[in-house]
């Protein structure tokens, strides 16, 4: 134990929100120091990594045959072990002080619904990247810590973390998850729904990056007072094969997103139905906190409020909630021991 404490003095410990869409790195004493897309570009001929993060994302859909830009995380879990390891190495090297004498201790946020095999894959990837010690914290717990919910108290706290690959809904009390439910619906599924809708309605093929931008610009869960927005989108006509431009409206994008939004609402409902009565009464008073990138979908808080008749609050910094949560756990070893999973 003494030796581990001495090691800690000479290393820069990290907390990582290893997300499907973005990876955020929290460095002890400095806060979130890295926020980049979870994308890696690989040269298949030379079998080497060309770019990681923002630089690699710019290559998505625009590479020659021998270069492939991939997202090694899918639905919140590792889809490509080797590339995830390379991605972690890159992010650790980017933020880790190379004057440190030893490898860092790493805390990683993982979805609440992942299997033991998937947890093992995350641990193995982190070990391959040079970590000294690894702790895993479930993302809804990390998000609750990150937004400042009193998780130690004997009260029900409900958190909804809508990420790129998964939506995690959990009720937390006394530093533990009492009831939780995870569904593999998030920002990526919304982007896919937009691509599919435009393809079906306009015979126009657009890329994932274009779909993501459309979601940001026009996406909403309910009709809004400032509704009626329109935008031009460019893609390839599936009939003629040549590029063309069409105009789409906010109402169309809301229709495209309706199925994904309904799944999130249904997951919240099922979680509430399985919550013990005493904790449910606390949620009536305390409400629901939503975090993650999906919390930024306009009108989603209003829809959840309408569907559940409960107060709904959006986290102050929803995109960084999990990163700040694992960071706080990193700084408090006793808290980390209580909330980590193995």
C-alpha positions in Angstrom: 0.0 0.0 0.0 2.9 2.3 0.9 4.6 1.5 -2.3 1.4 2.3 -4.3 1.1 5.7 -2.6 4.8 6.5 -3.4 4.1 5.5 -7.0 1.1 7.9 -7.1 3.4 10.8 -6.2 5.4 10.3 -9.4 2.6 9.6 -11.9 -0.1 11.7 -13.5 -3.3 9.7 -12.9 -6.0 9.9 -15.5 -9.8 9.5 -15.7 -11.3 8.7 -19.1 -14.8 8.9 -20.5 -14.3 6.4 -23.3 -17.3 7.3 -25.4 -18.7 6.0 -28.7 -18.6 9.5 -30.2 -16.0 11.3 -28.2 -13.2 10.5 -25.7 -12.6 12.9 -22.8 -9.6 12.8 -20.6 -9.5 14.2 -17.1 -6.0 14.9 -15.7 -5.6 15.1 -11.9 -5.1 18.7 -10.9 -5.9 20.1 -14.3 -9.5 19.0 -15.2 -10.6 17.9 -18.7 -7.6 18.4 -20.9 -8.6 16.4 -23.9 -11.9 16.1 -25.8 -11.6 14.5 -29.2 -13.7 12.2 -31.4 -13.3 8.5 -30.9 -12.0 8.0 -34.4 -8.8 6.4 -35.7 -7.4 6.5 -39.3 -5.3 3.4 -40.3 -3.1 2.8 -43.3 -4.0 -0.8 -44.2 -0.9 -1.3 -46.5 1.6 -0.2 -44.0 -0.5 -1.4 -41.0 0.0 1.7 -39.0 -2.1 4.4 -37.4 -2.1 7.7 -39.4 -4.3 9.9 -37.2 -6.4 9.8 -34.1 -9.2 12.1 -32.8 -10.2 15.3 -34.6 -7.7 14.8 -37.4 -9.0 11.3 -38.1 -12.6 12.4 -38.0 -12.0 14.9 -40.8 -11.0 11.8 -42.9 -14.3 10.0 -42.4 -15.9 9.1 -45.7 -13.1 10.8 -47.6 -10.2 8.3 -47.6 -8.6 6.4 -50.5 -9.0 2.6 -50.6 -5.8 1.9 -48.6 -6.8 4.2 -45.7 -9.7 3.5 -43.5 -11.1 5.9 -40.8 -12.9 3.8 -38.1 -14.7 4.3 -34.9 -13.4 1.5 -32.6 -16.2 2.0 -30.1 -19.7 0.8 -31.0 -22.8 1.1 -28.8 -20.6 2.1 -25.9 -18.3 -0.9 -26.0 -15.2 -1.9 -27.8 -15.8 -3.1 -31.4 -12.1 -3.2 -32.4 -9.7 -4.1 -29.5 -6.4 -3.3 -31.2 -7.5 0.0 -32.5 -9.0 1.0 -29.2 -5.7 0.2 -27.5 -3.9 2.4 -30.0 -6.4 5.2 -29.5 -6.0 5.0 -25.7 -2.2 5.1 -26.1 -2.5 8.2 -28.2 -4.7 10.1 -25.7 -2.5 9.0 -22.7 0.6 10.1 -24.5 -1.0 13.4 -25.4 -1.9 14.4 -21.9 0.5 12.3 -19.8 3.6 14.1 -18.5 6.5 12.1 -19.9 8.7 13.2 -17.0 6.6 11.0 -14.7 8.5 8.0 -13.5 5.7 5.4 -13.6 2.6 4.6 -15.6 -0.7 6.3 -14.6 -3.6 4.9 -12.6 -6.7 5.1 -14.9 -10.4 5.4 -14.1 -12.7 4.6 -17.1 -16.4 5.2 -17.4 -18.3 2.3 -18.9 -22.0 1.8 -19.8 -24.1 0.1 -17.0 -25.4 -2.6 -19.3 -22.0 -4.1 -20.6 -21.2 -7.7 -20.0 -18.2 -9.1 -18.0 -16.5 -9.9 -21.3 -16.9 -6.3 -22.5 -15.6 -5.0 -19.2 -12.6 -7.3 -19.6 -12.0 -5.9 -23.1 -11.9 -2.4 -21.7 -9.5 -3.4 -18.9 -7.2 -5.2 -21.4 -7.1 -2.3 -23.8 -6.2 0.1 -20.9 -3.5 -2.3 -19.7 -2.1 -2.5 -23.3 -1.9 1.3 -23.3 0.4 1.3 -20.3 -1.9 1.8 -17.3 -0.5 0.9 -13.9 -3.9 0.3 -12.2 -7.4 0.4 -13.7 -10.8 1.1 -12.2 -14.1 1.0 -14.0 -17.1 3.2 -13.0 -20.5 2.8 -14.6 -21.4 5.9 -16.6 -24.7 6.8 -14.9 -22.9 6.7 -11.6 -20.1 8.8 -13.0 -22.6 11.3 -14.5 -24.4 11.6 -11.2 -21.1 12.4 -9.5 -20.2 14.8 -12.2 -23.4 16.8 -12.0 -23.1 17.0 -8.2 -26.0 14.7 -7.1 -25.7 13.7 -3.4 -25.1 10.0 -4.2 -24.0 9.1 -0.7 -27.3 10.1 0.9 -30.2 7.7 1.5 -32.4 9.4 -1.2 -33.3 8.5 -4.7 -31.4 10.3 -7.4 -32.4 9.6 -11.0 -29.9 10.2 -13.8 -30.4 9.8 -17.6 -27.1 9.7 -19.5 -27.7 9.9 -23.3 -24.4 9.2 -25.0 -23.3 8.5 -28.6 -23.9 4.7 -28.4 -26.1 4.1 -25.3 -28.6 5.7 -23.0 -28.2 4.7 -19.4 -31.0 5.4 -16.9 -30.3 4.8 -13.2 -31.7 5.4 -9.8 -28.9 5.9 -7.3 -28.9 5.8 -3.5 -26.2 5.3 -0.8 -23.4 5.3 -3.4 -25.0 2.4 -5.3 -27.2 1.9 -8.4 -30.5 0.5 -7.1 -32.2 0.0 -10.5 -30.9 0.7 -13.9 -31.6 0.1 -17.5 -29.5 0.6 -20.6 -30.6 0.8 -24.2 -28.3 0.9 -27.2 -29.8 4.1 -28.5 -28.0 7.4 -28.6 -26.6 10.0 -30.8 -25.3 7.5 -33.4 -28.7 5.9 -33.8 -30.2 9.3 -34.3 -27.7 10.1 -37.0 -28.5 6.7 -38.7 -32.2 7.5 -38.5 -31.6 10.9 -40.3 -29.6 9.2 -43.0 -32.3 6.5 -43.5 -35.1 9.1 -43.6 -33.5 11.3 -46.2 -32.5 8.3 -48.3 -36.1 7.0 -48.2 -37.9 10.3 -48.8 -35.6 12.1 -51.2 -33.5 9.2 -52.7 -30.5 11.2 -51.4 -27.5 9.6 -49.8 -25.7 11.7 -47.1 -22.8 10.9 -44.8 -22.8 10.4 -41.1 -21.0 13.7 -40.5 -23.7 15.6 -42.5 -26.4 13.8 -40.5 -24.8 14.8 -37.2 -24.7 18.4 -38.3 -28.4 18.3 -39.4 -29.3 16.8 -36.0 -27.5 19.7 -34.2 -29.0 22.4 -36.5 -32.6 21.1 -36.8 -33.1 18.3 -34.3 -35.9 18.6 -31.7 -38.1 16.3 -29.6 -41.2 18.4 -29.7 -42.5 21.3 -31.8 -40.8 24.5 -30.6 -42.0 28.2 -30.7 -39.0 29.1 -32.9 -39.8 26.1 -35.2 -40.0 26.2 -38.9 -36.2 26.1 -39.5 -35.0 24.9 -42.9 -31.6 24.0 -44.3 -30.1 22.9 -47.5 -28.4 19.5 -47.6 -26.1 18.1 -50.2 -25.6 14.5 -51.1 -25.6 11.9 -54.0 -28.8 11.3 -55.9 -29.4 7.5 -55.8 -31.3 7.5 -59.1 -29.1 9.7 -61.3 -25.9 9.1 -59.3 -24.9 12.8 -59.4 -24.7 15.3 -56.5 -27.8 17.3 -55.7 -29.2 19.6 -53.1 -32.5 19.4 -51.3 -34.2 21.5 -48.6 -35.3 19.8 -45.4 -37.4 21.2 -42.4 -37.3 20.9 -38.7 -40.6 18.9 -38.7 -39.0 16.3 -41.0 -36.0 15.8 -38.8 -38.2 15.5 -35.7 -40.2 12.8 -37.5 -36.9 11.0 -38.3 -35.8 11.1 -34.7 -39.2 10.1 -33.2 -38.4 6.4 -32.9 -35.1 6.9 -31.1 -36.6 9.5 -28.8 -39.6 7.1 -28.0 -37.1 4.4 -27.0 -35.4 6.7 -24.6 -38.7 7.8 -23.1 -39.8 4.1 -22.8 -36.5 3.2 -21.0 -37.1 6.0 -18.5 -40.7 4.8 -17.9 -39.6 1.1 -17.4 -36.9 2.3 -14.9 -39.4 4.3 -12.9 -41.8 1.4 -12.9 -39.1 -0.8 -11.3 -38.0 1.8 -8.7 -38.9 1.0 -5.0 -41.7 3.2 -3.7 -39.6 5.1 -1.1 -37.1 6.1 -3.8 -39.8 6.9 -6.3 -41.2 9.4 -3.8 -37.8 11.1 -3.6 -37.7 11.4 -7.4 -41.1 13.2 -7.3 -39.4 15.9 -5.2 -35.9 15.8 -6.7 -36.8 15.2 -10.4 -34.7 13.7 -13.2 -31.3 15.0 -14.3 -30.3 14.4 -17.9 -26.7 14.4 -19.1 -24.7 13.3 -22.1 -24.6 14.8 -25.6 -28.2 13.7 -26.2 -29.4 16.1 -23.5 -28.7 18.9 -25.9 -31.5 17.7 -28.3 -33.9 20.7 -28.1 -37.1 20.0 -26.3 -36.1 16.6 -24.9 -36.4 17.8 -21.3 -39.8 19.2 -22.1 -41.0 15.9 -23.6 -39.6 13.9 -20.6 -41.4 16.3 -18.3 -44.7 15.9 -20.2 -44.4 12.1 -20.3 -43.5 11.5 -16.7 -45.0 14.5 -14.9 -41.7 14.9 -13.0 -39.3 17.8 -12.8 -36.5 17.5 -15.4 -33.1 19.4 -15.2 -30.4 19.4 -17.9 -26.9 19.2 -16.4 -24.8 22.4 -16.6 -22.2 20.8 -18.9 -23.9 17.6 -20.2 -21.1 16.7 -22.6 -18.5 16.5 -19.8 -20.6 15.1 -16.9 -19.1 11.6 -17.1 -15.6 12.9 -17.5 -15.9 15.2 -14.4 -17.5 12.3 -12.5 -14.7 9.8 -13.1 -12.3 12.7 -12.4 -13.9 13.4 -9.0 -13.7 9.6 -8.2 -10.0 9.7 -9.2 -9.4 12.4 -6.7 -11.2 10.6 -3.9 -9.9 7.1 -3.4 -12.6 6.2 -0.8 -15.3 7.3 -3.2 -13.6 5.4 -6.0 -13.6 2.1 -4.0 -17.3 2.5 -3.3 -18.4 3.1 -6.9 -16.0 1.1 -9.0 -17.0 -2.2 -10.6 -14.7 -5.1 -11.6 
